[in-house]
Amino acid sequence: QKMETVEDTVRSNPIQVLVVECQSNLNWYEIFKGATFQGKPVAIEQAEWDDISITSWGRSGGTVVTIRQQKNPHPNTPQNTQRTFKIDFALIRSVSRGIHMQDSRNLLYGLLHGNVPSVNSLESLLMALDRPIMFGGLRKIQEKLGVKNFPLIDQTYYTNHRCMVVTPDLPMVAKVGHAHAGYGKVKLKTAEEVADFKSLVALHGDYITAEPFVKWDFDMRIQKIGNHYRGFKRTSPNWKGNTGNASVLEDMEVTPQYKLWIDECSQLYGGLDICALDLLHSTEENKDYILELNDTAIGLVHKYEHEDMMFMRDIVMMRLEEHYGQKKVEETRDVDELKQSVSLLKIELERERNEKEKLKQEIATLKEEGKKKKKLGIF
């Protein structure tokens, strides 16, 4: 029995969208409720990386996802059962590599193998796996705009502890490996602390990044989801602003300068539909420093959570149209070109048949004339 292609599935069945969400309390079934694409319902399947397995069969079989039953399913959703389906699109809202040995890169590779369209793009998710790669993207923007117009913090990269011979001036902040959300990040004030830190890093094979410690009074986040921008300002008694429960968060204006920065960042690695840029304000210099770029797994501020999720839904619907709508246009164009080629081939074959008949008639005429001449004794 012939297996359906991915395109056959898209044309005949509901659009299957996988949402990988690390916050299980968020309900994407409600966000996409009633959504349709080209007259067909959009079916959502939400899960965390740990609940997912993926098999990519290539073009003939598509990419198949199996999700196990969730421990705390959302009411009136399929999460209370195990389900298997062909995936047409993915919305990735979770990092595929974290702490406590959490590593779901094989699942990301499966989506890449199956060429599954997604938000953000799978290529950008691959690049965002490690901070040095994202920082390299920020360096490109700084080279384009200039140091004054893009004040990226000065960062040093070390492949391992042995390379840490020359470090930034103390105090400095050192970060170990790929971890997010403040994990693996330490403040070092003395040479003795640097030596102790190196002895700990020596036990592992991780790379290290280091940057000067900036004395700050508040940090900021510039968020972009599609064409929607938000700015947030945070104060905290902790030198790591994202730790503890004493932080105070408030809205702030997205100035033309901040908009320029996040717009430039959103163009990296083929485009980031969802991203956020983290900044620090230096009390000593009264200036901003750009720290890092975050991709699709950004945390949402509670009071804007539902609205931002709706913005993300709109992006998914737009990308669906671009991918499968364009595919339909391309398929129509291919069919038209094929029909034209067939017509030209028919004309060419008819011309060749006519030429062949003409040659046959000429040969027959020559043979007949030869016979007549032979009878008359001319030969």
C-alpha positions, 0 to 999 in steps of 0.5 A: 500500500502506498504511503501518503506524502506529507503534502497529501496529509496536509490536503486531506487532514486537519493541520497538526501543530506540535507545541513544545511548551516547558510551562505545562500550566499554559494552555495552547489548546485554548489559544488555538481554539477555532483556528482554521487553515484553508478551511481545515481545522488546526489541531494542537498537540501540546507537550514538553520535550520529555513526553515526546518521541519523533521518527522522521520517515522522509518524504514518503512517510513524513515526520511522526510524533508520539506523545505519552499521556501527561501527568496533569492534562488540561481538561477536555484535551487529548493530553489524557491519552497517548497519541501519534500523528504526522506533524505539519508544523511546530511552535517551540517554546522550550529550550532543548538543552537545560540543567539536570542533564536535560538534553532533547537535542535528538528531538530537535534533530528529528524535526530538522531531519523531517524539514518540519516548518516551525516558529522559531525556525529550527535552524535558529533553534539550533544556533541558539543551543549555545550562548557563544553562537548567539553572542557571535551574532551580536558581534556581527550586529556591533560590527555593522552598527558600531560600538557606540550604537550597539554597546555589547558587553566585552566578553571573552571565550575560553574552550576550557579552564587551561585557557584562562590565563588572562582574564577580564579585570576583576571583579568579573562574571564567569559563565560555565557552558550552555546553561540559561536563567543564571545557572552556572554563572558566578561573580569572581572578585579576587585572583584566589576566587578565579583559581578556585573557579578554574579548579571546579571547571577542570572537573568538566569539559565545558567552555567558559565565557567571562565578562567584566562585572557591571555595577547596575541599578536596573536591568531591562528586557526588550521583547519582540513577538512578530511586530509587537514590542514590549519593554520591561525594567527590573530592579533587584537587591541581587547581583543576579537580577533573575534570582530571588523573590524581591525583584520589582518589574515594571513596563518601560518605553521601547525607544527608537534605539531599543527598537533598532537593536531588537529589530537587528537581532530578530534578523539573525540566523534566518529570522527570529519571530520571537526573541528578547534582548537583555540589557544592564544599566551601569550606575557608574557610567550611566549607560546601557550594556547589551548582555545577551539575546534570548530566542523563542523560549522567552518567559512571558510577563503574567499580565501580558501572557494571554495577549502574547500567546495570541500574538504567537498564534498569529505568527504560526498561522502566518507561517503556515500560509507562507509555507503550505500556501506557497507550496500550493502556488509552487505546485500549481506553477509546476503543474502548469510548467509540466503541461506546457512541456507536454504540449511542446513535446507533443508538437515536437513529436508530431513534427518528427512524425511528419518529417519521417513520413515525408522522408518515407515518401521521398525514399519511395519516390526515388525507388520508383524512379529507379525502377522506371529508369532500369526498365528503360535501360538507363542504368 
